Amino acid sequence: MRTLLGAVAATLLIVTAAFAGQTEGKIKKVDRDALTMTLDDGKIYKLNSEMDLEALKPGVDVVIAFDVANGENVITDMEIPQ
């Protein structure tokens, strides 16, 4: 039974890691009410309320790391290259 539980846990970790991603692009639109950001490729990413929303403006280049949760691309880390 422990072997089965260990295998299930390992599978869940692998599946979760498979949904992580990284991308870069220019910000096309920021919706502060919905806490979303759209990049120039049309993909929408969910922001969290702790991010500096004032720094996010259309035309700014960003590099983001994200996870897919409940069908949404949720940003886990973001960098604005200088």
N, C-alpha and C positions, 0 to 999 in steps of 0.2 A: 504494500500500500504506500509506503514512504517513497519507493522508487517511482510509482505512478504520479504522486503529488509533485515530486521533484521534476519529473519530465514535463508535467503540465506547466509548472512555474517557469521552467527554462523556455518552453515554447512561447509563453506569454511575453517574456522579455525579448525574445527574438522578433516576435510579431510587432511589438511596440517600437523597437528600434527601426524596423523596416518602414515605419510611417514618418520617421524624422527626415527633414530635408533642409537644404540651404539654397538660397537664391539671392540674386542681386538685381537691381534695376532702379528706375527713377519713380518717385512717387507721383502718381497721377491725381489722386484724391484722398483726403483724410476726412472721415466722418466722425467727429468728436462725440456725437450723441450715441451712435451705434458702436463706438470704439473699433472702427475698422479702417484699414488703409488699402487702397487699390494701387497696384503698380502699373507701369506702362504696358505690361503684357496682358492686363485685364484681370489678373488674379487678385482675389481679395484675401486679406490677412487680418486676423483678430488681434487687436492690441489689448494690453492690460492697463488698468487705471494708474499704475505706478510709473508708466513711461512718460517722458517729457514730450507732451503733445505739441508744445509750442515750437519745438525744433523740427517737427514734421510738417513740411510744406511741399506743395506740388513743385516738381522739378529737382528736388533734392535726391541725390544718389544714396541708396542704402544697401547694406548687406544684412540679410536676416537669416536666422535659424528658426525653424518652426516644426511643430508636431501637428499631425492630423488627429483631431479629436471631435467626435460627433459630426463628422463631415466638414469641419471647419479647419482652416489653416491657422493655428494658434502660434503667435510669435513667442519664442522662448528666449531669444537674444537678438539684439539689433546693434549695428554699428553704422555710423555715418562717416565714411572715409573723408579725409581732409584733402 
